[in-house]
Amino acid sequence: MKKYLESLSELKRMLILSIAIALVVILIMLAPMFAANQPGWLIGAAIGSVIEIINVFLLYKGSEYAMKSLKAGWFLIMYFLRMTLYLAGFVLTAFLGFGFLYGGMQIEPIPAFNYSIWGVLIAYTPAQIVVIISMLLRKKSPLTIAETNEENKGE
């Protein structure tokens, strides 16, 4: 298994790690659902986990496009897309959990989405910590995170 993981690209390894973290977070969020009948935690964790996996992918692809084209603009576009997705997760769960006004008509909150905004926050946090720690250990910046180490393998 270790050889298989080492043969994968850094992006694929980080995606597998992000999926594993997402599954652990979702399993942990089952406790509030069954113990306190609060499905919002689980719903928020599921939404946040999907967004977090997409954001890890965009981090690596943004870096890859920036390095190939030698234009930092691609990295910035992907960065703003990632931040927009983070914000969309919070806004979606806030609207559905607290309700909102639309054209003078009040949309009632969905009871299942109570506390879902906290589930989203909990789902975002662990994967971000893992990405930051992996970049620190490899001494990489976010812009060059997708660089391959093909040159260093021969040394």
The 8 nearest C-alpha neighbors of each residue, nearest first, counted from 0:
[[1, 3, 2, 4, 5, 6, 7, 12],
 [0, 2, 4, 3, 5, 6, 7, 12],
 [3, 1, 5, 4, 0, 6, 7, 12],
 [2, 4, 0, 6, 1, 5, 7, 12],
 [5, 3, 1, 7, 6, 2, 0, 12],
 [4, 6, 2, 7, 3, 1, 8, 12],
 [5, 7, 3, 4, 2, 8, 1, 9],
 [8, 6, 4, 5, 11, 12, 9, 3],
 [7, 9, 11, 10, 12, 6, 5, 147],
 [8, 10, 12, 11, 13, 7, 145, 147],
 [11, 9, 13, 8, 12, 14, 59, 56],
 [10, 12, 14, 8, 13, 9, 7, 15],
 [13, 11, 9, 15, 14, 10, 16, 7],
 [12, 14, 16, 10, 15, 11, 17, 9],
 [13, 15, 17, 11, 16, 12, 18, 10],
 [16, 14, 18, 12, 13, 17, 11, 19],
 [15, 17, 13, 19, 14, 18, 12, 20],
 [18, 16, 14, 20, 19, 15, 126, 13],
 [17, 19, 21, 15, 20, 16, 14, 22],
 [18, 20, 16, 22, 21, 17, 15, 23],
 [21, 19, 17, 23, 18, 22, 16, 24],
 [22, 20, 18, 24, 48, 19, 23, 17],
 [21, 23, 25, 19, 20, 24, 26, 18],
 [22, 24, 26, 20, 25, 21, 27, 19],
 [25, 23, 27, 21, 26, 22, 20, 28],
 [24, 26, 28, 22, 27, 23, 44, 21],
 [27, 25, 23, 29, 28, 24, 22, 30],
 [26, 28, 24, 29, 25, 30, 23, 31],
 [29, 27, 25, 41, 30, 26, 31, 40],
 [28, 30, 32, 26, 27, 31, 41, 33],
 [29, 31, 28, 32, 33, 34, 27, 26],
 [32, 30, 34, 35, 33, 37, 29, 28],
 [31, 33, 37, 38, 36, 29, 30, 34],
 [32, 34, 36, 30, 31, 35, 29, 37],
 [35, 33, 31, 30, 32, 36, 37, 29],
 [34, 36, 31, 37, 33, 32, 30, 38],
 [37, 35, 32, 33, 34, 38, 31, 39],
 [36, 38, 32, 35, 39, 31, 40, 111],
 [39, 37, 32, 41, 40, 111, 36, 42],
 [40, 38, 115, 112, 42, 113, 114, 111],
 [39, 41, 118, 115, 43, 38, 42, 114],
 [40, 42, 44, 28, 38, 39, 43, 45],
 [43, 41, 39, 45, 44, 40, 115, 38],
 [44, 42, 118, 115, 119, 46, 40, 45],
 [43, 45, 118, 119, 41, 122, 47, 42],
 [44, 46, 48, 42, 43, 47, 41, 49],
 [47, 45, 43, 49, 44, 48, 42, 50],
 [46, 48, 119, 122, 44, 50, 45, 49],
 [49, 47, 51, 45, 21, 122, 50, 46],
 [50, 48, 52, 51, 46, 47, 53, 45],
 [49, 51, 47, 53, 48, 52, 54, 46],
 [50, 52, 54, 48, 53, 49, 123, 47],
 [53, 51, 55, 49, 54, 50, 17, 48],
 [54, 52, 50, 56, 51, 55, 57, 49],
 [55, 53, 57, 51, 56, 52, 81, 58],
 [54, 56, 58, 52, 57, 53, 51, 59],
 [55, 57, 53, 54, 59, 58, 60, 52],
 [58, 56, 54, 60, 55, 59, 61, 77],
 [59, 57, 55, 61, 56, 60, 54, 62],
 [58, 60, 62, 145, 56, 57, 61, 63],
 [59, 61, 63, 57, 62, 58, 64, 56],
 [62, 60, 74, 77, 64, 58, 63, 59],
 [61, 63, 142, 65, 59, 60, 64, 74],
 [62, 64, 60, 66, 145, 61, 65, 59],
 [65, 63, 67, 61, 66, 62, 68, 60],
 [64, 66, 62, 70, 71, 73, 69, 68],
 [65, 67, 69, 63, 64, 68, 62, 70],
 [68, 66, 64, 65, 69, 63, 70, 62],
 [67, 69, 70, 65, 66, 64, 71, 73],
 [70, 68, 66, 65, 67, 71, 64, 72],
 [71, 69, 65, 72, 68, 73, 66, 74],
 [70, 72, 65, 74, 73, 75, 69, 66],
 [71, 73, 75, 70, 74, 76, 65, 77],
 [74, 72, 76, 65, 75, 71, 61, 64],
 [73, 75, 61, 77, 71, 72, 76, 65],
 [76, 74, 78, 72, 73, 77, 79, 71],
 [77, 75, 73, 79, 78, 74, 72, 80],
 [76, 78, 80, 74, 61, 75, 79, 57],
 [79, 77, 75, 81, 76, 80, 74, 82],
 [80, 78, 82, 76, 81, 77, 83, 75],
 [79, 81, 77, 83, 78, 82, 76, 84],
 [82, 80, 78, 84, 79, 83, 54, 77],
 [81, 83, 85, 79, 84, 80, 86, 78],
 [84, 82, 80, 86, 81, 85, 87, 79],
 [83, 85, 87, 81, 82, 86, 80, 88],
 [86, 84, 82, 88, 83, 87, 81, 89],
 [85, 87, 83, 89, 84, 88, 90, 82],
 [88, 86, 84, 90, 89, 85, 91, 83],
 [89, 87, 91, 85, 86, 90, 84, 92],
 [88, 90, 86, 92, 87, 91, 93, 116],
 [91, 89, 93, 87, 92, 88, 94, 86],
 [92, 90, 94, 88, 93, 89, 87, 95],
 [91, 93, 95, 116, 89, 94, 90, 96],
 [92, 94, 90, 96, 91, 95, 97, 89],
 [95, 93, 98, 91, 97, 92, 96, 99],
 [94, 96, 92, 108, 98, 93, 109, 97],
 [95, 97, 112, 93, 113, 108, 94, 92],
 [96, 98, 108, 94, 93, 95, 99, 107],
 [99, 97, 108, 107, 94, 106, 95, 96],
 [98, 100, 106, 94, 105, 101, 97, 107],
 [101, 99, 105, 104, 106, 103, 102, 98],
 [102, 100, 104, 103, 105, 99, 106, 98],
 [101, 103, 104, 100, 105, 106, 99, 98],
 [102, 104, 101, 100, 105, 106, 99, 107],
 [105, 103, 101, 102, 100, 106, 99, 107],
 [104, 106, 100, 99, 101, 107, 103, 98],
 [107, 105, 99, 98, 100, 104, 108, 101],
 [106, 108, 98, 105, 109, 99, 97, 95],
 [109, 107, 98, 97, 96, 95, 110, 106],
 [108, 110, 111, 112, 95, 96, 107, 98],
 [111, 109, 112, 113, 108, 96, 39, 95],
 [112, 110, 39, 109, 113, 38, 37, 96],
 [111, 113, 39, 96, 115, 110, 109, 95],
 [114, 112, 39, 96, 115, 110, 111, 37],
 [115, 113, 39, 116, 117, 40, 112, 118],
 [116, 114, 43, 39, 40, 118, 112, 117],
 [115, 117, 119, 92, 118, 114, 43, 89],
 [118, 116, 120, 115, 119, 114, 121, 40],
 [117, 119, 43, 44, 40, 115, 121, 116],
 [120, 118, 47, 43, 44, 122, 116, 117],
 [119, 121, 117, 123, 122, 118, 124, 116],
 [120, 122, 118, 119, 124, 123, 117, 44],
 [121, 123, 47, 44, 119, 48, 120, 124],
 [124, 122, 120, 121, 47, 51, 125, 126],
 [123, 125, 127, 121, 122, 126, 128, 120],
 [126, 124, 128, 127, 123, 129, 122, 20],
 [127, 125, 129, 128, 124, 17, 130, 123],
 [128, 126, 130, 124, 129, 125, 131, 123],
 [127, 129, 125, 131, 126, 130, 132, 124],
 [128, 130, 126, 132, 127, 131, 133, 125],
 [131, 129, 127, 133, 128, 132, 134, 126],
 [130, 132, 128, 134, 129, 133, 127, 135],
 [131, 133, 135, 129, 134, 130, 136, 128],
 [134, 132, 136, 130, 135, 131, 129, 137],
 [135, 133, 139, 131, 137, 132, 136, 138],
 [136, 134, 138, 132, 133, 137, 131, 139],
 [137, 135, 133, 138, 134, 132, 139, 131],
 [136, 138, 134, 135, 139, 133, 132, 144],
 [139, 137, 135, 136, 134, 140, 133, 144],
 [140, 138, 134, 137, 144, 143, 135, 141],
 [139, 141, 142, 143, 144, 134, 138, 135],
 [142, 140, 144, 143, 139, 62, 58, 134],
 [141, 143, 62, 140, 144, 74, 65, 145],
 [144, 142, 140, 146, 145, 141, 62, 139],
 [143, 145, 141, 146, 139, 142, 140, 62],
 [146, 144, 59, 63, 143, 62, 147, 60],
 [147, 145, 143, 144, 148, 63, 66, 62],
 [148, 146, 149, 145, 150, 9, 8, 144],
 [147, 149, 151, 150, 152, 146, 145, 153],
 [148, 150, 152, 151, 147, 153, 146, 154],
 [151, 149, 148, 152, 153, 154, 147, 146],
 [150, 152, 148, 154, 153, 149, 147, 146],
 [153, 151, 149, 154, 150, 148, 147, 6],
 [152, 154, 151, 150, 149, 148, 147, 146],
 [153, 151, 152, 150, 149, 148, 147, 137]]
